[in-house]
Amino acid sequence: MSSDEERLFVATGCGHSGELPARTEAAWWFEELRVPVYRYLVCSGLGSADAEEVVQETFLRLYRHLARRGSRTNLRGWIFEVARNAARDRRKSAGWQRTVALDPAAGIVDQRAGPEDEAIRQERGRRLQAAIERLSAPQRECILLRISGLRYREIAEAVGINVASVGELVERATARLSEDIP
């Protein structure tokens, strides 16, 4: 049993003897991963509204998957894979247009920060976004999933590559970002 499954059973008060109702389990995963999935989608270029829609679509698909008694193996990776594919489909749709590189709603603003601190924070955010956009598509995908909290095994499953390749792509992305952002 994975650590996610153990936390799920503890959080819902269920024992290890049986499966949870699909609604309960989907709700737990929604609370657990809604924000990381949203951040991942915004960092990958979706606007706030599009990211919210993809998050909702992702967890609706999760509920349907669980209700059909689909596999519960690596659900964290499965959720990010569904979100990644839904974002890709949204980008391919005729009506989609990229409006902003980084959505201001994705950041957390320090209420004590003054205008100068806010300007510095925004400039750092722009430089980071520009550096991320200069990465190759596989590097960008892997580093954004890693930042979102996925393990290499989960990233490999979500992206469809082997774990060693994930490690190499994350390492190269990290090195490139370190060079681009002093």
N, C-alpha and C positions, 0 to 999 in steps of 0.2 A: 504494500500500500504506500502511495506517495505521501510526501509531507502535506501537499495540497489536500489530498483526500482525508488525511487525519485531521487537519484543521477544519475541513468541511464538516466532518462528523461531530467534532467537539462543538463547533459554532452552532450547529443545528440541534444538538442534543440527541442525535441518533447514534445508535451503536454500530458496530461493524457488520451486523448480521444481514442487512439487506440494503437495497438501493433506496435512495430518497425519491420522493415524487419529483417529476421533472420540473415542476414549477418552483419548488423549494430549492433544488440544486441550481437551476438557471438564475434564480434571484441571488443566491449566494455568490455565484461567479460574477454576476453583474456588479454587485457591491465590491467584490474583490478586484476586478479588472477594468471597470468602466473608465476610470481616470487614466490608467496607463495606456489603454487602447486609444482613447481620445487624444492623448499627447502624441502617441506614435503617429496617428493619422494626420494631425496638424503639422507635426515636424516633417512628414513625408509630402506636404504640400497642399493638403485639403484645407479649405476655409472652415471656420467654426461651424457653420450650419451644415455643410456637407459632412464634416467629421461626426457631428451629432447624429445625423441620419444613418451614417454607416455604422456607428456604435449601436444604434437601435436595431438596425437590420441584422447585425452580427449576433446580438443576444436573442433576437427572435429566432434566427436559424439555430442557435444553440438549444433553445427550448424545444423546437421541433425535432432536432437531432436526439435529444434526451427522451422526448415523449415516444419516439420510434424505437427506443432502446438501442440507440447507436453506441458505438464504442466509447468508453470513457477513458481510454488510454491517452495520456498527455493532452488533456482538455485545454490547458493553458496554451500550448502550441497550436492546437486546433483553432482556438478562438482568434489568435493573432493571424493565422493563415486565412481564415474566413474574412477577417477585417482587411487584410492585405489584398485579397482577391476582389472584395467589394470595392475598395478604393481604386484599384486598377480598372475595374469595369466602369466606375463612375467617371474616371478620367477619359476613358475611351468614348463615353456617350457624347452625342452631338451637343447637348446643352451645357456641358461642363466647361467652365473657364476658370483658370487660376487667377484669383484676385489679389492675394497678398502672399508673401513668402512665409511670414510667421504671423499668426493671429495673436493680437494683444490679449485676447481672452485666455490664451493658453498659459500666460505667465502669472506669477504671483507677485504682486507689487508690495513692497515694504511700505507700510503706512507711515513710517518715520522718515523715509527718504525724502530729501529735498529735490528741487528741480535739477540740480547738478548731478546728484546721484542717479536720478531717473534717466537723464540724458546719457550718462555713462553706461547704465544697464542696457538701455536701448541700443547703443552703439555696439556693445559686446554681443548682444543678441543678433544684430545684423551681420557682424563679422562671423559669428558662429554659423549662422544660416548660410552665408555665402561659402564658407569653407565646406560645409556639409554638401552643398549643391555641386561643388567641384569634385567630390568623390565619384568614383565609378558607381554605376547603378547597384551592382552587387555589394560593394563596400557600404554604400549609403543604407541599403536595405538591412544588412546585418548589424551595422552600428546602431541604427534606430531601434531595431528589435532588442538589441542588447541593452541599450539605455532604458528601454521600456520594461526591463526586468526579466527577459527570457534567458534561459540557460542555452548554452551552445547546442545541446541536443534538441531543444524545443525550436530554436532558430532553424536548425538543419531540417527538421520536419516541416516547418512552416514554409520555408523557401524551396525545399526539394533538392538540397545538396547534402554532402556528407559533413560530419562534424569537424573533421580536419580542415576542410575548406572554410567552414565558418570561422574557426580559430585564426586561420591565415588572413581572411578578409577583415576580421575585427582588428587584428594586429596591424595590418597595413593602414586601415582607416584611422586608427588611433595615432599611428606614427605621422600620417599625413596631416591630421588635425593639429597635432603638436607642433609641426613645422609651420602651418598656416596661421596659427593663433599663438602669438608669443605670450 
